[in-house]
Amino acid sequence: MASNRIGSQTVTFSKGPRITSSYTIVGPMEGKGPYALDFDQILPDDVLGQKTPEKTERLMLEMAIEKTLQQKGTKLEDLQFLIAGDLMNQIISSTFAARTYSAPYLGIYGACSTFAQALGLGAVLLQGDFAEQVLIGTASHYQTAERQFRYPIELNVQHIASNHHTVTGAAAAILGFADQGPRITHATFGHVVDMGIKDALDMGSAMAPAAFATLTQHLKDTDRSLEDYDIVLTGDLGKQGRKMLRLLLTKEDYAGLDRLQDGGSQIYGDGQKTGAGGSGTACIAVMTLGYGLNLLKSAKAQRILVVATGALQSTVSVSQGESIPCIAHAIALEA
Amino acid sequence: MKPQEYQELVKENSPPRPLLRNTLWAFFVGGIISALGQVVLDVAQGAERTKAEAAAVTLAVMIFVGTVLTAFGIYDELAEKGGAGAAIPITGFANTVTAAAMEFRREGFLLGMAAKMFVIAGPVIVFGILSGFLVALAKALILGLF
């Protein structure tokens, strides 16, 4: 067996790659939510003077990358990889942003789990001695996602309780070796889970089994329990998905459910009328790099597990009546 | 857990839709729009010579109202509360066309806005024409016009 593996799906990082710097940007609506203080920047509007929301999304990603580079004065030449992804068809936001930077670019897609996928892959590259510093980033925008996956913004549709609201925001981070910064200790890459849920308006229920599969596999591989983590931050399950994950865990007698938190359910306040909560690639990214990292830095938490979930449908597959394949990747972070 | 078991579990644990509240809101919003249409019709009947002309004027006015409310971002808020009450009147039809036109304007004037304007309203037009044709055909057959 490869020496950096434990169990069937988990890889370990003995060299201790860290998140050396990071930057989070959110839109005005997220900036009015309960985690406003955890984000580095709250935008005054979600247009930024751009002609289209697609351009705004790309600009947000470029801003996040630029600011991350500035944190420690990292030069572009010092980066061996740029790993980025987003929700747009052909991941145009990441690719178009990447043309600004000369670092070798790997574009990835994992829907709302993209950030964790990037984090895991970046750590793998560092552990494998393929890089000294890796830049990761992602962005999403309410209007671009709404238009691609759902309906025109101004259309007369009534949203239901299980609906998600795509987070407007962007996040970037540099992974590398340093004395400070949260350590990435484990990554459990998930397999695709499809329980036959077809309702694209209830992605939480579709994604919960994927979160369950990866989370339980991670605990098994690492021989840990939920209680070994101060917080298990699932990504974008939303209120409905969070409920389903708890049900699944309860059925199998897992203890320590009080450790579970969900980025999607929590990023907006109850009064913000966002249905089940937030989603989008930026959601778990800003919650991890904002809220999660602040907990680790302020020693309010020693160990966090991020379980980012993604619904891997496309508009074509949904209109052809296919069910929604889902995935979840788990990343363990330590102060 | 088998997919079917899970689907059952989801069904049992899905949030209930507030049926009564939605219905009342739809009734209220749809009623307001219809009442507004009636006022326009009454005014138009005073000005136009025939009933058909008055009806045509009313439709034009209501479509205009729906379009303007959409352009100012009000109609989708109305529909959020009113549901079908906002979707079924002709103002709702105006909204689907305008919303699509606004959305796809960014993809160009011809191939964006003009081409995709009826993306959502298309089925309404197709089946509207089809059902109109079938009803007319039935009428012709029953009355023995052939």
Interface residues (C-beta under 8 A of the other chain):
Chain A: K51 T52 R147 Y151 P152 I153 E154 L155 N156 V157 Q158 H159 I160 A161 S162 D194 M195 G196 I197 D202 S205 P209 Q240 K243 M244 L247 L248 K251
Chain B: M1 P3 Q4 Y6 Q7 L9 V10 N13 S14 P15 R17 N22 T70 A71 G73 Y75 D76 L78 A79 E80 G82 G83 A86 A87 G92 N95 T96 T98 A99 A100 M102 E103 F104 R106 I120
